[in-house]
């Protein structure tokens, strides 16, 4: 960390990380502020209560700072952990060890990062994905927050009167890089291939106007292509002139915002083919990757877009059994949502909607509240061109959703086919993370019918910031705020079934 007196970083400052997104070709459906709109006081009534399935947590390691994700690599029986401060770590979890595991550093990207600088900084090392052909090609892909410089996608111009005299310089770049690792023949350990480009091959760089809502997860889908999530650019309400957290008016969210705009990668799920020599798809504008066939907007300004209308799709995953794509989108002031991406081109509604609710971005005050927006009416399946979440809950229950996995392991049989996820903190930064689930295989078509239950009797004594899945499809919770000998730290916790 750049400032050692600050606490270790935590990826999601979501409590204050309130974002949104809307725009261009769908601007006709944007919701303008209307005095007739009355806020819904309790969007999702009823409490999330402990269900019949309860889980226990076994500490695998506390030798991490801010673990955001745990993923696997083809041909390796390890859990690879993304530590936000810049390290890709390997944990030997084979045999389900009972005692603490000492991580081994595989890759260090910390020199590239502009964050995290505080415990609520959302920037840093955010995601990793191993090539499906890793056994033969040794390639791994990272998502990092980096200093502003040459970019492939720039902010859309903002000409609002409130911005006159104010800088519109982006806060950072969201960068996707390709690295090549190799196995040490003597030890079998993975490490950076010294013959490969360092700091990796830069595939894609996107300007971000504010420091929050970076998403930054990435995974290869069953189609062999690389999927990447990007947030709406940060701030609050996905609109210009709203007061930013630095006290200045927001910029970089022109018109109806970013989430609905097909002219920006912000607020989207992106899909690329990183193998530029591969003939599948057309070469990208920067020549570093290809646009896969089947992307829904091949002739648009951002042909990488796969789906849109997202605020901060911080974590997503593919179901190991059927390849379905599950995206958890962090809400603004009221509603957290789980989305199922059933095909290309889906619009998940932000900022026209928050969950199933119509959303009023409302007015703003340059010296007033940072976000006075609100859902004003429940509108399932409306507007018709937008896709509702599969499940949702409101801020009576938490502050920011943390996406997980549809469980396909063997150690928690009562949870097979259930989507396991959670919330970072019951209240703003109070380190009361929660573990949730609902029946994914037996889900109902109506959002309200998909009942969410809690997997423990009470909250965690830490903030939940991510999930991991090992080669046996067993699950791990990634947390921050665990007391340690040198202050608070992170931890990787294995989930086990305790009841029934």
Protein Blocks (a to p, Z undefined) as FASTA:
>chain_A
ZZlmbccddfblmlmmccddddfklmmmpccddfkbccdfblbgciddddfbdcddddfb
fcbfbdcbdcddehiacdddddfklpacdddfehiiabdcddddfbdcklmpcbdfbfkb
cgdcfbdcddfklmmnopacddddddddddfbdcdddfbfklgoiacbdfbdcddddddd
dddfklopacddfkbccebjafbdcddfblghnlopacddfkopacddddehiajhiigh
iacfkopacehiahjbjklpckbfghiacdddfblkbcgdcddfkopaccdehiablmbm
blmbmbghifblmbgcddfklopacdddddfklpccddddfbghiaehiakbgcjbccde
bjadfklcfblcdcfbdcehiafkbccdfbdcdfklbmbdcdddddfbfklmmlgoiacd
ddfbfbghklpacdddddfklpcfblklmccddfbfbdcfbdcfbdcddfkopacdddeh
iacfeoccddddddddfbZZ
